[in-house]
Amino acid sequence: MRNLFAFIYRFRAFLVFVLLEALCIYLIVQYNTYQGAAFFNSANRYVGRVLEFQSGVTDYFNLATVNSTLAQENALLREEVLKYRQANLTDSISQMDTTLLVATDSATVHPFSLHAGRVINNSVRRNNNYLTLSIGTEDGVEPGMGVIAPNGVVGRVKTVSAKYSTVTSLLHSQMLISAKIKKNNTMGTIKWLGGDYRTAILDYIPLHVQMSKGDTVVTSGYNTVFPEGIVVGTISSIVREADKSFYTVKVKLAVDFAQLTYVYVVENKQKAERDSLELNAGILPNE
Amino acid sequence: MNSTFGIRHIVQFILFVALQILLLDNLVLFSTGFCFIYIAFLLFLPIHINKVLLLFLGFLAGFTVDVFYDTMGIHAAASVLLAFLRPHILNLLTPRDGYDTNDSANLHVMGWRWFLAYASILIAVHHAAVFSLEIISFDWFTLIKVLFSTLFTGVVVVILQLLFFSVKRAKR
């Protein structure tokens, strides 16, 4: 027994080394597989506070860009409002007797609500990129919700604390987003292969599909994460490889991830209902 | 933990990790050159530090950066590896008459050749571990990233030594 202890004492450094490395590997595997299980990440309260302080300083340098994006978005929204107002003026249906009209069905009630959040931490040059937002459960954010910017898709919420949340960016090796080509509704999957943060791949487009450079790619709405029709990007190159049964389509992403300052977390009010229905029907929810 | 591990190293830890998180996170050269300056804390620790303590310090430093970077475990694993290899590299590079009791891992005390060999080996090992754990598989771009980042971090470490570890203080 004494020899055993002597042995352990002699190799204590090596044993501690092996133990710590095993712990690290466990952390890596756990963080990458099980969504929302991690406690130690940038959604942590104290970490979030440091990151918020940092972005409080650096945000002043992007104020001009933020302002112009907001102005553009405002213009777009105003245009839309005007359109509705115009339609409302010419439309006399609201003056008709209400008894003649059936109440609107549930599909037209908009099931999505947006929570605006400030990006306090961001990366684009690693292999697996994450963002940290300064909104959390107190503002209604939950793990699994989609995140969009004024001009396109950003990612998906991974973990949430009371005041902060961590978002898996589209620029993540394991992030897949269900998308379609707007022109002909062909469905495919968006994924990022690393490297350039402005381009991603649109996979699983069969060879018979007609498309051309510059076509818009939008989200498909086939899952409950993103609403249908949010812009992902535009097709920048189409290559037909001899040994593949799908096109290799490169997509120029609409969002400049290096410039993100404000994003919206999408809350789908009917997510639970739809997910449980699809699960009961034996369809696995696609990520 | 006696006088060899003093307040100076605690300050260095906070300083280097803060520098890493607040500033160097955004400083990536040509999207290949990363600078992981927090390992300078491990490099500048006293030569005769307890091996087990060194391992735990390595874990602590890596883990802190991991929490901010959302790369759970990757930097911790690489830093523990660095901490484990450090005593062996120090053994390998022992001067002919051994280390003096007041020697430290300092450019002015140990000289350019010793310091560059010591720092570049450990930095290269650490960076190789970080980038290969991040991508799991191997490709040539990773190798370029490792080489370029090692160079970048190495240069910054030398600059830190020249700026903040003056000859006068080293003599004391």
Interface residues (C-beta under 8 A of the other chain):
Chain A: R12 A13 F14 V16 F17 L20 E21 L23 C24 I25 Y26 L27 I28 Q30 Y31 N32 A38 F40 N41 S42 N44 V47 V50 L51 Q54 T58 N121 S123 R125 R126 N127 N128 Y130 T132 T166 S173 G194 G195
Chain B: I21 L22 D25 N26 V28 S31 F34 K51 V52 L55 F56 G58 F59 G62 F63 D66 V67 F68 Y69 D70 T71 M72 G73 I74 A76 A77 V80 L81 A83 F84 P87 L133 E134 I135 F141
